[in-house]
Amino acid sequence: MVPPHIIKKIKRIHIKSSRTVNTIMAGQYKSVFRGTGIEFEEVRDYSPGDDVKAIDWKVSARLGKPFIKLYREERESIVVLLIDMSASLQFGSHFDQKLEKAAEIASVLAFNAVRNDDKVGALFFTERVEKYIPPKKGSSHVWRVIKEIFTFSPEGQGTDVSLALEYLSKVSKKKTLTFIISDFMTAPFENNLKTLRQKHEIIGVMVKDPADDRLPEKGLITINDMESGKTVLLDASDTKTRDWYADQSMAWRNRAREYFSRAKSDMVHIGTDESVSDALTRYFKYREKRLR
């Protein structure tokens, strides 16, 4: 049985995301992500002005006159959401937990895909692959993904993005539009990202909390690493200590950004104190402008 307060969260995010997609973001996803490629449809007689690169030389040789190949754009995309379920996503300072924000992000992306008649799948991961939900269509499938985020109990605590990418490469034979939703507190994953990027479109969505970057100025405080279970005592009143903490946080965030940049992939940053619809709308507009 799912506790009532969890059901309430799921319904709230489900309704909010659906409303966002149908009003604020209506049509934006479709204008940015137009399908995964082209597929062969038929051949026809060559006409003057046709691109000679489209000539089907085998058919032309067999029939004694030139024919060209016709293709049509694949309108249906396969969207896969790689969702970080590690312990660090359970953190939140003054606003939503990062996991709740990740659920909202996944919901908005899934509703956009379903509205465009795309299939949506999800892969939950920690330092292991926890669960894979094959791509399907329909709003009921979106409900299942959101429900799983809040009710699934992962076995792992840490984060390994590279393992999730490796698993996706094995189960996804067709090109996918993949969103990695994580705080990216993980071991290096650049090589796996570059390998998968050769076939799939990959977009990183970094979920962050304001407290990820700074310590409260409250004297001695205990910092708990939720993934390793280790605790560290820090003097938050000391400027050098606060600067060191901020530098460490910035370092792992910059590393993830560099991985995506070198793999020629996009990354979006969304804080627990930010609007998901606003952040994704800005990204969609940026991407649409870049593709013109």
Short mmCIF file of the C-alpha atoms (twelve columns), coordinates in Angstrom:
data_MODEL
# 
_entry.id   MODEL 
# 
loop_
_atom_site.group_PDB 
_atom_site.id 
_atom_site.type_symbol 
_atom_site.label_atom_id 
_atom_site.label_alt_id 
_atom_site.label_comp_id 
_atom_site.label_asym_id 
_atom_site.label_seq_id 
_atom_site.Cartn_x 
_atom_site.Cartn_y 
_atom_site.Cartn_z 
_atom_site.pdbx_PDB_model_num 
ATOM 1   C CA . MET A 1   0.000  0.000  0.000   1 
ATOM 2   C CA . VAL A 2   1.237  3.483  -0.897  1 
ATOM 3   C CA . PRO A 3   0.982  5.947  2.050   1 
ATOM 4   C CA . PRO A 4   -1.600 8.731  1.568   1 
ATOM 5   C CA . HIS A 5   1.002  11.522 1.747   1 
ATOM 6   C CA . ILE A 6   2.962  9.882  -1.100  1 
ATOM 7   C CA . ILE A 7   -0.190 9.519  -3.203  1 
ATOM 8   C CA . LYS A 8   -0.850 13.211 -2.587  1 
ATOM 9   C CA . LYS A 9   2.642  14.126 -3.855  1 
ATOM 10  C CA . ILE A 10  2.244  11.956 -6.931  1 
ATOM 11  C CA . LYS A 11  -1.146 13.490 -7.784  1 
ATOM 12  C CA . ARG A 12  0.185  17.021 -7.221  1 
ATOM 13  C CA . ILE A 13  3.134  16.535 -9.565  1 
ATOM 14  C CA . HIS A 14  1.020  14.640 -12.107 1 
ATOM 15  C CA . ILE A 15  -1.602 17.399 -12.301 1 
ATOM 16  C CA . LYS A 16  0.935  20.240 -12.225 1 
ATOM 17  C CA . SER A 17  3.082  18.695 -14.962 1 
ATOM 18  C CA . SER A 18  0.111  17.941 -17.209 1 
ATOM 19  C CA . ARG A 19  -1.176 21.505 -16.854 1 
ATOM 20  C CA . THR A 20  2.299  22.938 -17.538 1 
ATOM 21  C CA . VAL A 21  2.717  20.935 -20.738 1 
ATOM 22  C CA . ASN A 22  -0.748 21.792 -22.028 1 
ATOM 23  C CA . THR A 23  -0.477 25.528 -21.330 1 
ATOM 24  C CA . ILE A 24  2.924  27.093 -20.708 1 
ATOM 25  C CA . MET A 25  4.978  24.684 -22.835 1 
ATOM 26  C CA . ALA A 26  2.401  23.770 -25.462 1 
ATOM 27  C CA . GLY A 27  4.117  22.966 -28.764 1 
ATOM 28  C CA . GLN A 28  7.660  23.784 -27.639 1 
ATOM 29  C CA . TYR A 29  8.867  20.200 -27.302 1 
ATOM 30  C CA . LYS A 30  7.534  19.264 -30.734 1 
ATOM 31  C CA . SER A 31  9.269  22.194 -32.413 1 
ATOM 32  C CA . VAL A 32  12.613 21.255 -30.866 1 
ATOM 33  C CA . PHE A 33  12.621 17.453 -31.068 1 
ATOM 34  C CA . ARG A 34  11.301 16.470 -34.492 1 
ATOM 35  C CA . GLY A 35  12.027 12.768 -34.551 1 
ATOM 36  C CA . THR A 36  15.078 10.560 -34.502 1 
ATOM 37  C CA . GLY A 37  15.938 10.312 -38.181 1 
ATOM 38  C CA . ILE A 38  14.649 9.118  -41.562 1 
ATOM 39  C CA . GLU A 39  13.578 5.759  -42.900 1 
ATOM 40  C CA . PHE A 40  13.290 4.352  -46.438 1 
ATOM 41  C CA . GLU A 41  9.834  4.546  -48.017 1 
ATOM 42  C CA . GLU A 42  10.008 3.733  -51.779 1 
ATOM 43  C CA . VAL A 43  11.805 4.351  -55.078 1 
ATOM 44  C CA . ARG A 44  10.547 6.368  -58.039 1 
ATOM 45  C CA . ASP A 45  11.756 7.416  -61.485 1 
ATOM 46  C CA . TYR A 46  14.571 9.938  -61.509 1 
ATOM 47  C CA . SER A 47  13.524 13.430 -62.650 1 
ATOM 48  C CA . PRO A 48  15.819 16.272 -63.775 1 
ATOM 49  C CA . GLY A 49  16.835 18.309 -60.751 1 
ATOM 50  C CA . ASP A 50  16.756 15.382 -58.292 1 
ATOM 51  C CA . ASP A 51  19.827 14.944 -56.093 1 
ATOM 52  C CA . VAL A 52  22.108 12.411 -57.755 1 
ATOM 53  C CA . LYS A 53  23.148 11.240 -54.287 1 
ATOM 54  C CA . ALA A 54  19.644 9.791  -53.893 1 
ATOM 55  C CA . ILE A 55  19.957 7.514  -56.945 1 
ATOM 56  C CA . ASP A 56  19.498 3.810  -56.151 1 
ATOM 57  C CA . TRP A 57  22.237 2.435  -58.362 1 
ATOM 58  C CA . LYS A 58  21.316 -1.231 -57.872 1 
ATOM 59  C CA . VAL A 59  17.671 -0.750 -58.888 1 
ATOM 60  C CA . SER A 60  18.705 1.571  -61.733 1 
ATOM 61  C CA . ALA A 61  21.155 -1.001 -63.122 1 
ATOM 62  C CA . ARG A 62  18.602 -3.818 -62.862 1 
ATOM 63  C CA . LEU A 63  15.791 -1.890 -64.594 1 
ATOM 64  C CA . GLY A 64  17.929 -0.002 -67.091 1 
ATOM 65  C CA . LYS A 65  16.902 3.523  -66.093 1 
ATOM 66  C CA . PRO A 66  17.610 5.784  -63.099 1 
ATOM 67  C CA . PHE A 67  15.556 5.584  -59.902 1 
ATOM 68  C CA . ILE A 68  15.937 7.514  -56.684 1 
ATOM 69  C CA . LYS A 69  15.244 6.484  -53.098 1 
ATOM 70  C CA . LEU A 70  12.541 8.325  -51.183 1 
ATOM 71  C CA . TYR A 71  12.688 8.647  -47.419 1 
ATOM 72  C CA . ARG A 72  10.303 9.926  -44.796 1 
ATOM 73  C CA . GLU A 73  11.103 11.480 -41.470 1 
ATOM 74  C CA . GLU A 74  10.505 9.300  -38.428 1 
ATOM 75  C CA . ARG A 75  8.040  11.319 -36.391 1 
ATOM 76  C CA . GLU A 76  7.986  9.041  -33.386 1 
ATOM 77  C CA . SER A 77  10.827 9.362  -30.917 1 
ATOM 78  C CA . ILE A 78  11.829 7.085  -28.094 1 
ATOM 79  C CA . VAL A 79  12.473 9.090  -24.934 1 
ATOM 80  C CA . VAL A 80  14.356 7.479  -22.055 1 
ATOM 81  C CA . LEU A 81  14.672 9.103  -18.634 1 
ATOM 82  C CA . LEU A 82  17.744 8.055  -16.639 1 
ATOM 83  C CA . ILE A 83  16.783 8.974  -13.084 1 
ATOM 84  C CA . ASP A 84  19.285 9.121  -10.229 1 
ATOM 85  C CA . MET A 85  17.841 7.411  -7.145  1 
ATOM 86  C CA . SER A 86  20.932 7.761  -4.940  1 
ATOM 87  C CA . ALA A 87  20.821 8.918  -1.328  1 
ATOM 88  C CA . SER A 88  22.066 12.433 -2.140  1 
ATOM 89  C CA . LEU A 89  18.779 13.099 -3.971  1 
ATOM 90  C CA . GLN A 90  16.999 12.809 -0.620  1 
ATOM 91  C CA . PHE A 91  18.526 16.141 0.388   1 
ATOM 92  C CA . GLY A 92  16.738 19.471 0.406   1 
ATOM 93  C CA . SER A 93  17.525 22.605 2.431   1 
ATOM 94  C CA . HIS A 94  14.515 24.937 2.361   1 
ATOM 95  C CA . PHE A 95  12.586 23.800 -0.671  1 
ATOM 96  C CA . ASP A 96  11.719 20.450 -2.262  1 
ATOM 97  C CA . GLN A 97  14.063 17.533 -1.943  1 
ATOM 98  C CA . LYS A 98  16.162 17.025 -5.034  1 
ATOM 99  C CA . LEU A 99  14.285 13.765 -5.622  1 
ATOM 100 C CA . GLU A 100 10.945 15.584 -5.711  1 
ATOM 101 C CA . LYS A 101 12.369 18.077 -8.183  1 
ATOM 102 C CA . ALA A 102 13.713 15.184 -10.269 1 
ATOM 103 C CA . ALA A 103 10.233 13.630 -10.248 1 
ATOM 104 C CA . GLU A 104 8.700  16.873 -11.512 1 
ATOM 105 C CA . ILE A 105 11.334 17.198 -14.237 1 
ATOM 106 C CA . ALA A 106 10.751 13.601 -15.335 1 
ATOM 107 C CA . SER A 107 6.997  14.166 -15.314 1 
ATOM 108 C CA . VAL A 108 7.134  17.319 -17.457 1 
ATOM 109 C CA . LEU A 109 9.474  15.674 -19.975 1 
ATOM 110 C CA . ALA A 110 7.345  12.533 -20.089 1 
ATOM 111 C CA . PHE A 111 4.109  14.481 -20.619 1 
ATOM 112 C CA . ASN A 112 5.751  16.481 -23.408 1 
ATOM 113 C CA . ALA A 113 6.812  13.240 -25.097 1 
ATOM 114 C CA . VAL A 114 3.413  11.572 -24.698 1 
ATOM 115 C CA . ARG A 115 1.666  14.667 -26.043 1 
ATOM 116 C CA . ASN A 116 3.897  14.345 -29.116 1 
ATOM 117 C CA . ASP A 117 2.926  10.644 -29.425 1 
ATOM 118 C CA . ASP A 118 6.421  9.495  -28.438 1 
ATOM 119 C CA . LYS A 119 7.251  6.478  -26.332 1 
ATOM 120 C CA . VAL A 120 8.701  7.055  -22.855 1 
ATOM 121 C CA . GLY A 121 10.875 4.706  -20.812 1 
ATOM 122 C CA . ALA A 122 12.745 5.108  -17.529 1 
ATOM 123 C CA . LEU A 123 15.851 3.686  -15.959 1 
ATOM 124 C CA . PHE A 124 16.422 4.103  -12.210 1 
ATOM 125 C CA . PHE A 125 20.018 3.894  -11.065 1 
ATOM 126 C CA . THR A 126 22.307 4.335  -8.065  1 
ATOM 127 C CA . GLU A 127 25.766 2.748  -8.168  1 
ATOM 128 C CA . ARG A 128 23.902 -0.044 -9.915  1 
ATOM 129 C CA . VAL A 129 20.993 -0.274 -12.332 1 
ATOM 130 C CA . GLU A 130 17.975 -0.547 -10.048 1 
ATOM 131 C CA . LYS A 131 15.062 -0.847 -12.468 1 
ATOM 132 C CA . TYR A 132 14.303 -0.446 -16.161 1 
ATOM 133 C CA . ILE A 133 10.839 0.451  -17.476 1 
ATOM 134 C CA . PRO A 134 10.638 -0.150 -21.253 1 
ATOM 135 C CA . PRO A 135 9.310  2.705  -23.414 1 
ATOM 136 C CA . LYS A 136 5.539  2.926  -23.872 1 
ATOM 137 C CA . LYS A 137 2.960  5.512  -24.843 1 
ATOM 138 C CA . GLY A 138 0.105  7.020  -22.851 1 
ATOM 139 C CA . SER A 139 -0.497 9.255  -19.839 1 
ATOM 140 C CA . SER A 140 -1.088 6.221  -17.603 1 
ATOM 141 C CA . HIS A 141 2.510  5.253  -18.285 1 
ATOM 142 C CA . VAL A 142 3.621  8.689  -17.065 1 
ATOM 143 C CA . TRP A 143 1.689  8.076  -13.853 1 
ATOM 144 C CA . ARG A 144 3.555  4.795  -13.378 1 
ATOM 145 C CA . VAL A 145 6.959  6.484  -13.799 1 
ATOM 146 C CA . ILE A 146 6.131  9.196  -11.222 1 
ATOM 147 C CA . LYS A 147 4.743  6.611  -8.819  1 
ATOM 148 C CA . GLU A 148 7.889  4.493  -9.129  1 
ATOM 149 C CA . ILE A 149 10.121 7.464  -8.286  1 
ATOM 150 C CA . PHE A 150 8.374  7.992  -4.958  1 
ATOM 151 C CA . THR A 151 7.677  4.381  -4.014  1 
ATOM 152 C CA . PHE A 152 10.690 2.457  -5.304  1 
ATOM 153 C CA . SER A 153 13.260 1.529  -2.646  1 
ATOM 154 C CA . PRO A 154 16.726 1.343  -4.227  1 
ATOM 155 C CA . GLU A 155 19.272 -1.131 -2.940  1 
ATOM 156 C CA . GLY A 156 22.215 1.192  -3.547  1 
ATOM 157 C CA . GLN A 157 23.148 4.524  -1.975  1 
ATOM 158 C CA . GLY A 158 25.805 5.909  -4.318  1 
ATOM 159 C CA . THR A 159 25.825 7.075  -7.941  1 
ATOM 160 C CA . ASP A 160 27.360 5.584  -11.094 1 
ATOM 161 C CA . VAL A 161 26.209 7.346  -14.247 1 
ATOM 162 C CA . SER A 162 28.612 5.340  -16.429 1 
ATOM 163 C CA . LEU A 163 26.936 2.062  -15.453 1 
ATOM 164 C CA . ALA A 164 23.500 3.457  -16.344 1 
ATOM 165 C CA . LEU A 165 24.796 4.608  -19.734 1 
ATOM 166 C CA . GLU A 166 26.367 1.227  -20.394 1 
ATOM 167 C CA . TYR A 167 23.100 -0.543 -19.585 1 
ATOM 168 C CA . LEU A 168 21.122 1.773  -21.859 1 
ATOM 169 C CA . SER A 169 23.462 1.027  -24.766 1 
ATOM 170 C CA . LYS A 170 22.629 -2.669 -24.391 1 
ATOM 171 C CA . VAL A 171 18.834 -2.394 -24.197 1 
ATOM 172 C CA . SER A 172 18.249 0.441  -26.692 1 
ATOM 173 C CA . LYS A 173 18.782 -0.756 -30.232 1 
ATOM 174 C CA . LYS A 174 17.065 2.261  -31.789 1 
ATOM 175 C CA . LYS A 175 18.168 5.842  -31.395 1 
ATOM 176 C CA . THR A 176 16.776 7.460  -28.255 1 
ATOM 177 C CA . LEU A 177 16.405 10.928 -26.838 1 
ATOM 178 C CA . THR A 178 17.880 10.380 -23.377 1 
ATOM 179 C CA . PHE A 179 17.642 12.746 -20.407 1 
ATOM 180 C CA . ILE A 180 19.955 12.036 -17.452 1 
ATOM 181 C CA . ILE A 181 18.351 13.546 -14.339 1 
ATOM 182 C CA . SER A 182 20.907 13.627 -11.527 1 
ATOM 183 C CA . ASP A 183 22.983 15.797 -9.215  1 
ATOM 184 C CA . PHE A 184 26.008 14.124 -10.872 1 
ATOM 185 C CA . MET A 185 27.830 13.376 -7.610  1 
ATOM 186 C CA . THR A 186 29.393 10.431 -9.372  1 
ATOM 187 C CA . ALA A 187 32.571 8.764  -10.530 1 
ATOM 188 C CA . PRO A 188 33.891 9.791  -13.997 1 
ATOM 189 C CA . PHE A 189 31.588 8.858  -16.884 1 
ATOM 190 C CA . GLU A 190 32.992 10.764 -19.863 1 
ATOM 191 C CA . ASN A 191 34.036 7.727  -21.927 1 
ATOM 192 C CA . ASN A 192 30.640 6.050  -21.651 1 
ATOM 193 C CA . LEU A 193 28.909 9.335  -22.470 1 
ATOM 194 C CA . LYS A 194 30.977 9.814  -25.629 1 
ATOM 195 C CA . THR A 195 30.369 6.217  -26.728 1 
ATOM 196 C CA . LEU A 196 26.605 6.410  -26.272 1 
ATOM 197 C CA . ARG A 197 26.473 9.868  -27.863 1 
ATOM 198 C CA . GLN A 198 27.588 8.333  -31.178 1 
ATOM 199 C CA . LYS A 199 24.123 6.805  -31.540 1 
ATOM 200 C CA . HIS A 200 21.816 8.572  -29.098 1 
ATOM 201 C CA . GLU A 201 20.863 12.165 -28.312 1 
ATOM 202 C CA . ILE A 202 21.776 12.792 -24.667 1 
ATOM 203 C CA . ILE A 203 20.845 15.748 -22.475 1 
ATOM 204 C CA . GLY A 204 21.949 16.157 -18.882 1 
ATOM 205 C CA . VAL A 205 19.597 17.710 -16.337 1 
ATOM 206 C CA . MET A 206 21.525 18.670 -13.207 1 
ATOM 207 C CA . VAL A 207 19.362 18.948 -10.094 1 
ATOM 208 C CA . LYS A 208 20.921 21.144 -7.417  1 
ATOM 209 C CA . ASP A 209 20.047 22.668 -4.058  1 
ATOM 210 C CA . PRO A 210 21.258 26.086 -2.797  1 
ATOM 211 C CA . ALA A 211 22.970 24.366 0.142   1 
ATOM 212 C CA . ASP A 212 25.032 22.255 -2.260  1 
ATOM 213 C CA . ASP A 213 27.231 25.318 -2.801  1 
ATOM 214 C CA . ARG A 214 27.510 26.958 0.589   1 
ATOM 215 C CA . LEU A 215 27.656 26.240 4.282   1 
ATOM 216 C CA . PRO A 216 25.447 28.099 6.760   1 
ATOM 217 C CA . GLU A 217 27.494 30.433 8.956   1 
ATOM 218 C CA . LYS A 218 26.666 28.589 12.178  1 
ATOM 219 C CA . GLY A 219 29.942 27.585 13.765  1 
ATOM 220 C CA . LEU A 220 30.687 23.884 14.122  1 
ATOM 221 C CA . ILE A 221 28.369 21.747 12.006  1 
ATOM 222 C CA . THR A 222 28.314 18.081 11.060  1 
ATOM 223 C CA . ILE A 223 28.115 17.274 7.369   1 
ATOM 224 C CA . ASN A 224 26.651 13.882 6.483   1 
ATOM 225 C CA . ASP A 225 27.604 12.297 3.180   1 
ATOM 226 C CA . MET A 226 24.299 10.575 2.460   1 
ATOM 227 C CA . GLU A 227 25.843 8.239  -0.106  1 
ATOM 228 C CA . SER A 228 28.911 7.032  1.802   1 
ATOM 229 C CA . GLY A 229 27.486 7.413  5.288   1 
ATOM 230 C CA . LYS A 230 30.579 9.318  6.467   1 
ATOM 231 C CA . THR A 231 30.328 12.405 8.668   1 
ATOM 232 C CA . VAL A 232 32.692 15.370 8.799   1 
ATOM 233 C CA . LEU A 233 32.864 18.120 11.426  1 
ATOM 234 C CA . LEU A 234 33.423 21.551 9.880   1 
ATOM 235 C CA . ASP A 235 33.815 25.044 11.299  1 
ATOM 236 C CA . ALA A 236 31.283 26.924 9.150   1 
ATOM 237 C CA . SER A 237 32.201 30.228 10.775  1 
ATOM 238 C CA . ASP A 238 35.649 30.016 9.176   1 
ATOM 239 C CA . THR A 239 35.867 31.756 5.799   1 
ATOM 240 C CA . LYS A 240 38.506 29.375 4.448   1 
ATOM 241 C CA . THR A 241 36.370 26.375 5.343   1 
ATOM 242 C CA . ARG A 242 33.324 27.835 3.601   1 
ATOM 243 C CA . ASP A 243 35.435 28.675 0.543   1 
ATOM 244 C CA . TRP A 244 36.869 25.148 0.477   1 
ATOM 245 C CA . TYR A 245 33.366 23.659 0.627   1 
ATOM 246 C CA . ALA A 246 32.168 25.905 -2.220  1 
ATOM 247 C CA . ASP A 247 35.230 25.035 -4.316  1 
ATOM 248 C CA . GLN A 248 34.651 21.295 -3.858  1 
ATOM 249 C CA . SER A 249 31.029 21.635 -4.884  1 
ATOM 250 C CA . MET A 250 31.899 23.723 -7.922  1 
ATOM 251 C CA . ALA A 251 34.612 21.253 -8.964  1 
ATOM 252 C CA . TRP A 252 32.334 18.235 -9.362  1 
ATOM 253 C CA . ARG A 253 29.678 20.359 -11.061 1 
ATOM 254 C CA . ASN A 254 32.190 21.789 -13.547 1 
ATOM 255 C CA . ARG A 255 33.543 18.309 -14.230 1 
ATOM 256 C CA . ALA A 256 30.091 17.078 -15.254 1 
ATOM 257 C CA . ARG A 257 29.581 20.154 -17.448 1 
ATOM 258 C CA . GLU A 258 32.904 19.512 -19.182 1 
ATOM 259 C CA . TYR A 259 31.980 15.884 -19.858 1 
ATOM 260 C CA . PHE A 260 28.793 16.929 -21.634 1 
ATOM 261 C CA . SER A 261 30.524 19.726 -23.505 1 
ATOM 262 C CA . ARG A 262 33.265 17.432 -24.821 1 
ATOM 263 C CA . ALA A 263 30.613 14.889 -25.830 1 
ATOM 264 C CA . LYS A 264 28.792 17.667 -27.731 1 
ATOM 265 C CA . SER A 265 25.733 17.243 -25.533 1 
ATOM 266 C CA . ASP A 266 23.598 19.794 -23.717 1 
ATOM 267 C CA . MET A 267 23.208 20.222 -19.980 1 
ATOM 268 C CA . VAL A 268 20.393 22.016 -18.142 1 
ATOM 269 C CA . HIS A 269 20.640 23.193 -14.509 1 
ATOM 270 C CA . ILE A 270 17.524 23.253 -12.337 1 
ATOM 271 C CA . GLY A 271 17.572 24.177 -8.645  1 
ATOM 272 C CA . THR A 272 15.135 22.991 -5.999  1 
ATOM 273 C CA . ASP A 273 14.166 26.657 -5.657  1 
ATOM 274 C CA . GLU A 274 13.492 27.090 -9.401  1 
ATOM 275 C CA . SER A 275 10.497 26.546 -11.658 1 
ATOM 276 C CA . VAL A 276 10.866 23.423 -13.790 1 
ATOM 277 C CA . SER A 277 8.655  24.833 -16.538 1 
ATOM 278 C CA . ASP A 278 10.652 28.093 -16.691 1 
ATOM 279 C CA . ALA A 279 13.999 26.297 -16.819 1 
ATOM 280 C CA . LEU A 280 12.936 23.821 -19.515 1 
ATOM 281 C CA . THR A 281 11.196 26.559 -21.522 1 
ATOM 282 C CA . ARG A 282 14.436 28.574 -21.571 1 
ATOM 283 C CA . TYR A 283 16.318 25.507 -22.738 1 
ATOM 284 C CA . PHE A 284 13.789 24.640 -25.461 1 
ATOM 285 C CA . LYS A 285 13.908 28.208 -26.791 1 
ATOM 286 C CA . TYR A 286 17.701 28.192 -26.736 1 
ATOM 287 C CA . ARG A 287 17.814 24.872 -28.570 1 
ATOM 288 C CA . GLU A 288 15.232 25.961 -31.146 1 
ATOM 289 C CA . LYS A 289 17.182 29.148 -31.865 1 
ATOM 290 C CA . ARG A 290 20.405 27.176 -32.219 1 
ATOM 291 C CA . LEU A 291 18.831 24.751 -34.703 1 
ATOM 292 C CA . ARG A 292 17.577 27.467 -37.053 1 
# 
